[in-house]
Amino acid sequence: MMRNHVSSRVVSTALRTVAIALAFCHGVMTSARADDEPAVAEIPETRPVLVESRALEFARADLARIEARAVVLRDAVKQAEEKLAAVDKNNAEGVKAANEAKTAAEKEVAAVDALAKKAAERLARIGAAIPKADPMAIHELGSFKHDRPVISVRVDPTGQFFFAGAHDNLLQKWDLALGTKQIVPGHRTWIRGMNFHADGQLMLSADYTGKVIWWNPTESEPKPQREIQAHKGYCRAVAISPDKSLVATCGNDNMVRIWSAADGQLIKELPGHERHVYNVMFDPTGKALISGDLMGVVKHWEVGTWNLVRDLDCKVLTKFDPTFVADCGGIRGIDFSPDGKTLAVSGISEVSNAFAGIGKPTVVTFDLATGNRLKVMVPKENFDGTCWGVRFDPSGEFLVGVGGGGSGGMWFWKPTEDKSFHFVKLPSVAYDLSWHPDGLRLAVAFYDQQTRLYDFGPKPPDAKLSQPAPKKKK
């Protein structure tokens, strides 16, 4: 009983912290409407006002879900105590089993209480100031352990879960707040391609047999809703149009294909790539489709007519290695700026050894309207490896790339500069990344079998910041 009382005190303390934070927030947010749209006309210009943010909304939701789980677990402890009290004391095996059940339940309560305390403290920090993603404040918020190298990750639009694929045939569904994992069967091999529609009701995943599966990610136990054989060989990437009517896929058969999102029927094949197509993505307006291949060829297609608008020259991201007689590189990562005007692709440049992956992690940006190349972005300090994934910050103020070779790294670039302004050494090579819809958290998939969640918001006093690697001596 004492253990349960202590656990309750931990949660009570956490709740008091939240109450203080919310009292502060509500005291300065009286003019914010319930739909999170600030009532600008009602805000006096003579004093600063804390505007309600989505980050605060998500932080509250995280804490509420943890608290709900704590209630269930404390009830389980109570039931375990009642069973223990009812067991015949002369029944040694019965007493042992009841004690073990009670201890296990108390352990779960303690773990959830710790999560509640941590979530409450984070909520208080976010509530004390208008949160903004700050690369200099990046710190690890949590890690999620699998048993194979993780190669893909996407946070769902509700912000409650993320899905990940690895060097196996298991789709992982993780609860971000509680850290619990659910295995979702359906694939037969590695899952690299993955994407959500913005409404959160549709997710697609693609594997290296060429199969693409439709899912409803909100189901408690997601089951395949539809399967298609999209490509011969690897299906590398999958995209969903903003209006949810179209699906685009690409793969090792050098083809881009367009499908009906409603019934999975083939609409159009887009030939033209001469080598493996690594990436495909719709722009935010849904009017353009971009595809990129091994040879650094990036194609801009007009959605609907499916005419080729132009080829974008990104050959800086590919090279033939005569020693290993192999082409290496390609369009490994792809993203659009929030306004849809700028396209970013990532990979490796200046390759000197294809087998060892020795070259520069590189991001190339283009003006989508003109096709003009804007920047070739590389690390400020020397680093050998590939930039496997790239994302614009949701505010559009910076780009973040992850990757590695012999070791892992995360780079930050401003859209107008070609050298990174910040670098963080990562514990392993990173293969994919996905922003949380709160705009502060970033999920990253790692070769060391972990998916890690990084926070760019206000850091706790005892946070261990990810630090840049020391400069190499010349």
HUSUL-V714981 format. One record per pair of residues at least 4 apart in sequence whose ideal C-beta (glycine too) atoms are under 6 Angstrom apart, sorted by sequence separation. I is the first residue (numbers start at 1). J is the second residue. D is the distance in Angstrom with one decimal. If there is no record, write none. Layout:
BEGIN
I_J_D ; I_J_D
END
This chain:
BEGIN
18_22_6.0 ; 22_26_5.9 ; 25_29_5.5 ; 33_37_5.5 ; 87_91_5.9 ; 146_150_5.7 ; 187_191_5.4 ; 207_211_5.4 ; 231_235_4.6 ; 241_245_5.7 ; 273_277_4.9 ; 282_286_5.8 ; 293_297_5.1 ; 336_340_5.4 ; 337_341_5.9 ; 379_383_4.7 ; 392_396_5.8 ; 393_397_5.3 ; 404_408_3.8 ; 426_430_5.5 ; 446_450_4.8 ; 459_463_4.1 ; 126_131_5.0 ; 156_161_4.9 ; 175_180_4.6 ; 197_202_4.3 ; 217_222_6.0 ; 230_235_5.1 ; 241_246_4.0 ; 259_264_5.9 ; 260_265_4.6 ; 283_288_4.2 ; 301_306_5.8 ; 302_307_4.8 ; 321_326_5.4 ; 337_342_4.0 ; 353_358_4.1 ; 367_372_4.7 ; 393_398_4.8 ; 404_409_5.4 ; 436_441_3.7 ; 32_38_5.6 ; 33_39_5.5 ; 43_49_5.2 ; 206_212_4.7 ; 250_256_4.9 ; 292_298_4.5 ; 352_358_5.0 ; 445_451_5.4 ; 87_94_4.5 ; 155_162_4.5 ; 174_181_5.4 ; 196_203_5.0 ; 215_222_4.9 ; 240_247_5.8 ; 259_266_5.9 ; 260_267_5.8 ; 282_289_5.6 ; 301_308_6.0 ; 302_309_5.4 ; 320_327_5.2 ; 321_328_5.8 ; 336_343_5.9 ; 366_373_5.6 ; 367_374_5.8 ; 392_399_5.5 ; 413_420_5.2 ; 414_421_6.0 ; 435_442_5.7 ; 31_39_5.0 ; 87_95_5.3 ; 164_172_4.4 ; 204_212_5.9 ; 205_213_5.3 ; 249_257_5.2 ; 291_299_5.0 ; 351_359_3.8 ; 402_410_5.1 ; 412_420_5.8 ; 444_452_5.3 ; 153_162_5.8 ; 154_163_5.5 ; 172_181_5.9 ; 173_182_4.3 ; 195_204_5.5 ; 239_248_4.5 ; 258_267_4.5 ; 281_290_5.3 ; 300_309_4.3 ; 335_344_5.1 ; 350_359_5.1 ; 365_374_4.4 ; 391_400_5.6 ; 411_420_4.3 ; 412_421_5.8 ; 433_442_5.9 ; 434_443_4.9 ; 163_173_5.5 ; 248_258_5.7 ; 258_268_4.2 ; 290_300_5.9 ; 300_310_5.2 ; 319_329_5.8 ; 349_359_6.0 ; 350_360_5.0 ; 365_375_4.8 ; 401_411_4.8 ; 412_422_4.2 ; 443_453_5.5 ; 31_42_4.5 ; 87_98_4.9 ; 153_164_4.6 ; 173_184_5.4 ; 194_205_4.9 ; 213_224_4.8 ; 214_225_4.4 ; 238_249_5.1 ; 280_291_4.6 ; 318_329_3.8 ; 334_345_5.2 ; 348_359_4.3 ; 349_360_5.0 ; 390_401_4.5 ; 433_444_4.9 ; 31_43_5.0 ; 161_173_5.7 ; 162_174_5.3 ; 203_215_4.5 ; 214_226_4.0 ; 246_258_5.9 ; 247_259_4.3 ; 257_269_5.5 ; 289_301_4.3 ; 299_311_5.7 ; 317_329_4.9 ; 318_330_6.0 ; 364_376_5.4 ; 400_412_5.5 ; 411_423_5.5 ; 441_453_5.8 ; 442_454_4.7 ; 38_51_5.0 ; 152_165_4.0 ; 170_183_5.2 ; 171_184_4.1 ; 193_206_3.2 ; 237_250_5.5 ; 279_292_4.8 ; 333_346_3.6 ; 349_362_4.1 ; 389_402_5.2 ; 432_445_4.2 ; 84_98_4.0 ; 150_164_5.3 ; 151_165_5.9 ; 161_175_5.9 ; 191_205_5.4 ; 203_217_4.4 ; 213_227_5.3 ; 235_249_5.6 ; 236_250_5.5 ; 247_261_5.0 ; 256_270_4.0 ; 277_291_5.6 ; 289_303_5.5 ; 298_312_3.9 ; 331_345_4.9 ; 332_346_5.6 ; 363_377_4.2 ; 387_401_4.3 ; 398_412_5.4 ; 399_413_4.7 ; 410_424_4.4 ; 430_444_5.0 ; 431_445_5.1 ; 441_455_5.5 ; 83_98_5.1 ; 236_251_5.3 ; 246_261_5.9 ; 332_347_4.5 ; 388_403_4.2 ; 36_52_5.4 ; 150_166_4.7 ; 191_207_5.0 ; 212_228_5.3 ; 235_251_4.5 ; 245_261_5.6 ; 277_293_4.8 ; 287_303_5.5 ; 298_314_4.9 ; 362_378_5.4 ; 387_403_4.3 ; 398_414_5.6 ; 410_426_5.6 ; 430_446_5.5 ; 440_456_5.2 ; 149_166_6.0 ; 234_251_5.2 ; 244_261_5.7 ; 330_347_5.7 ; 346_363_4.6 ; 386_403_4.9 ; 409_426_5.7 ; 440_457_4.0 ; 84_102_5.5 ; 148_166_4.2 ; 149_167_4.7 ; 169_187_4.6 ; 189_207_5.1 ; 190_208_4.7 ; 211_229_6.0 ; 212_230_4.6 ; 234_252_4.2 ; 275_293_5.1 ; 276_294_4.7 ; 296_314_4.3 ; 329_347_5.2 ; 360_378_4.9 ; 385_403_5.4 ; 408_426_3.3 ; 428_446_4.5 ; 429_447_4.4 ; 148_167_4.2 ; 169_188_5.3 ; 189_208_4.7 ; 210_229_5.7 ; 230_249_4.4 ; 233_252_3.7 ; 254_273_4.9 ; 275_294_4.1 ; 296_315_4.1 ; 329_348_5.2 ; 344_363_5.6 ; 345_364_5.5 ; 385_404_4.5 ; 428_447_4.9 ; 32_52_4.0 ; 146_166_5.5 ; 148_168_4.7 ; 169_189_5.4 ; 171_191_5.9 ; 187_207_4.5 ; 189_209_5.3 ; 210_230_5.6 ; 231_251_3.3 ; 233_253_5.7 ; 273_293_4.5 ; 275_295_5.0 ; 385_405_3.0 ; 408_428_4.9 ; 428_448_3.6 ; 28_49_6.0 ; 29_50_5.4 ; 80_101_4.7 ; 81_102_6.0 ; 188_209_5.3 ; 210_231_3.9 ; 232_253_4.4 ; 256_277_5.9 ; 296_317_4.5 ; 344_365_4.9 ; 384_405_4.7 ; 408_429_4.7 ; 28_50_4.6 ; 80_102_3.9 ; 210_232_5.9 ; 231_253_5.1 ; 296_318_3.9 ; 408_430_5.1 ; 29_52_5.5 ; 167_190_5.8 ; 210_233_5.9 ; 212_235_6.0 ; 295_318_5.1 ; 328_351_5.5 ; 342_365_5.5 ; 343_366_4.6 ; 252_276_4.7 ; 256_280_5.9 ; 361_385_5.4 ; 363_387_5.9 ; 80_105_4.8 ; 210_235_4.8 ; 343_368_5.2 ; 361_386_6.0 ; 404_429_3.6 ; 165_191_2.9 ; 208_234_4.6 ; 212_238_5.8 ; 328_354_3.9 ; 358_384_4.8 ; 361_387_3.8 ; 383_409_5.7 ; 186_213_5.3 ; 250_277_3.7 ; 341_368_6.0 ; 363_390_5.2 ; 77_105_4.4 ; 326_354_5.1 ; 357_385_5.9 ; 402_430_3.7 ; 76_105_4.6 ; 77_106_5.7 ; 206_235_3.9 ; 144_174_5.1 ; 250_280_4.3 ; 317_347_3.8 ; 324_354_4.8 ; 314_345_5.9 ; 324_355_5.3 ; 402_433_5.0 ; 77_109_5.7 ; 206_238_4.5 ; 248_280_4.8 ; 317_349_5.9 ; 319_351_4.4 ; 379_411_5.4 ; 316_349_5.0 ; 321_354_3.7 ; 171_205_5.9 ; 204_238_4.7 ; 73_108_5.0 ; 74_109_5.8 ; 256_291_4.8 ; 73_109_4.7 ; 228_264_4.8 ; 294_330_4.0 ; 377_413_4.7 ; 212_249_5.9 ; 184_222_5.2 ; 186_224_4.6 ; 226_264_4.9 ; 268_306_5.1 ; 348_386_4.2 ; 363_401_5.4 ; 73_112_5.7 ; 157_196_5.8 ; 292_331_2.8 ; 380_419_4.5 ; 152_192_5.3 ; 154_194_4.9 ; 156_196_5.8 ; 380_420_4.8 ; 151_192_5.7 ; 157_198_5.7 ; 239_280_5.2 ; 241_282_5.0 ; 248_289_5.8 ; 250_291_5.6 ; 346_387_3.9 ; 377_418_5.3 ; 379_420_5.1 ; 394_435_5.9 ; 70_112_4.7 ; 152_194_5.0 ; 154_196_5.8 ; 158_200_5.1 ; 193_235_5.7 ; 236_278_5.0 ; 237_279_4.9 ; 239_281_5.0 ; 361_403_5.0 ; 391_433_5.6 ; 402_444_5.7 ; 424_466_4.3 ; 69_112_5.5 ; 157_200_3.9 ; 195_238_5.4 ; 197_240_4.7 ; 237_280_5.0 ; 239_282_5.2 ; 243_286_5.6 ; 375_418_5.0 ; 388_431_4.8 ; 389_432_4.8 ; 156_200_5.8 ; 193_237_4.4 ; 195_239_5.7 ; 242_286_4.1 ; 346_390_4.0 ; 389_433_4.7 ; 425_469_4.1 ; 193_238_4.2 ; 195_240_5.6 ; 241_286_5.0 ; 394_439_4.2 ; 423_468_4.9 ; 70_116_6.0 ; 344_390_5.2 ; 197_244_5.1 ; 357_405_4.4 ; 66_115_5.1 ; 66_116_4.8 ; 314_364_5.3 ; 278_330_4.9 ; 279_331_4.8 ; 284_336_5.8 ; 66_119_5.4 ; 278_331_5.0 ; 281_334_4.9 ; 283_336_5.4 ; 292_345_5.7 ; 312_366_5.4 ; 279_334_4.4 ; 285_340_5.4 ; 335_390_5.5 ; 337_392_5.0 ; 344_399_5.9 ; 346_401_5.5 ; 63_119_4.3 ; 284_340_4.0 ; 332_388_5.1 ; 333_389_4.2 ; 335_391_5.1 ; 62_119_5.2 ; 63_120_5.9 ; 283_340_5.0 ; 333_390_4.1 ; 335_392_5.5 ; 338_396_4.6 ; 312_371_5.5 ; 337_396_5.2 ; 63_123_5.6 ; 316_376_5.9 ; 156_217_5.4 ; 310_371_4.8 ; 59_122_5.9 ; 59_123_4.3 ; 59_126_5.1 ; 56_126_5.3 ; 55_126_5.5 ; 56_127_6.0 ; 4_77_5.6 ; 55_131_4.5 ; 53_131_5.9 ; 50_130_6.0 ; 58_159_4.9 ; 7_109_4.9 ; 11_113_5.5 ; 14_116_4.9 ; 18_120_4.8 ; 21_123_5.8 ; 25_127_4.4 ; 3_106_5.0 ; 7_110_5.9 ; 10_113_4.3 ; 14_117_4.5 ; 17_120_4.7 ; 21_124_3.7 ; 11_116_5.4 ; 18_123_5.6 ; 7_113_4.8 ; 14_120_3.7 ; 21_127_3.9 ; 10_117_5.7 ; 17_124_5.1 ; 69_178_5.9 ; 66_177_5.4 ; 65_177_4.9 ; 62_177_4.4 ; 133_393_5.6 ; 135_412_4.5 ; 159_436_5.6 ; 159_437_4.9 ; 153_432_5.0 ; 155_434_4.7 ; 151_431_4.6 ; 152_432_4.8 ; 154_434_4.8 ; 157_437_5.8 ; 153_434_5.2 ; 155_436_4.9 ; 162_443_5.0 ; 135_422_4.9 ; 164_451_5.2 ; 155_443_5.3 ; 153_443_4.9 ; 153_445_4.2 ; 152_445_5.9 ; 151_445_6.0 ; 150_445_4.1 ; 150_446_5.8 ; 149_447_4.5 ; 153_451_5.5 ; 149_449_5.8 ; 150_451_5.3 ; 146_449_5.1 ; 145_450_5.8 ; 133_439_5.9 ; 133_440_5.6 ; 143_450_5.0 ; 144_451_4.5 ; 131_440_5.8 ; 143_452_4.8 ; 142_453_4.8 ; 140_452_5.8 ; 141_453_4.6 ; 140_454_5.8 ; 141_455_4.3 ; 138_454_5.4 ; 139_455_5.7 ; 138_456_5.5 ; 139_459_5.0 ; 134_456_5.6 ; 137_459_5.1 ; 133_456_3.9 ; 139_463_4.2 ; 131_457_4.7 ; 139_465_5.3 ; 138_466_5.4 ; 126_457_6.0 ; 125_458_3.9 ; 58_438_4.1 ; 55_438_4.3 ; 54_438_5.5 ; 55_440_5.1
END
